[in-house]
Amino acid sequence: MAKSDYQPGVFISYARSDARKVKSILKGLAARGVITKEDSVFKEEDLPAKHAELRKQVQHLIRSSSKFIVVWGKNSAQSQWVNYELGLADAFGKQVIVVIDGVDQLPLPVKLKDVQIVNMSAEE
């Protein structure tokens, strides 16, 4: 299946500067049963670096996913893409799971108050 046809079970949103954390976060989420072996996970790195239809592709991927995970912290709060993706997940009525790592003690925005929160501070 071509990447453009890929239909994720889980879409994970994170700031590019937090990319190094994502692998260990995914392992932690799997250990906690938040994601399973059956879940296909789509990450930002799976997208082509430049793509004329990038926004449409992100919309499609989020709409077709069963779960939306956002790695929340200082970098994510400042990322236009993370906030865009989070808005799409909300608009599409997706289950949102917020991952915090205990490093960035930022208050959650109002739109993230009533979601599942996974604290990964012990994982790092």
C-alpha positions, 0 to 999 in steps of 0.5 A: 500500500502506498503511503498516500493510501495509508489508513492509520489506526492511530495518528500521533501529533508532536512538535518536530523538535520532540521527534526523538521522544516519540519512539520511547513514548510509543513503547510506553503507550504500548506497555500501558495498553493504550496502543496495541500491536494491531494499531498502525501508527502514523507519524509526521515522519511518514509524510513526505517532506514537501507535498502539495496536498499536505493539508488534505492528506493530514485531514484524511489521515486524522479523519480515518484514524480511530485514535488521535494522540498528541504529545503535549508540551512547550514545543507542541503548544507553540507548533502551528501544525500540532494545534492545526491537527488537534483542531482537526481531531476535535472537529472530526470527533476523534478520541484524543489522548494527551501524552505529557512527559512531566518535563514541560509543566504547562497547563492544558488548554481548555480544549484538552481538559476532558480527554484521556491523559497519559503521564509518561514522566516515569518513562523518560 
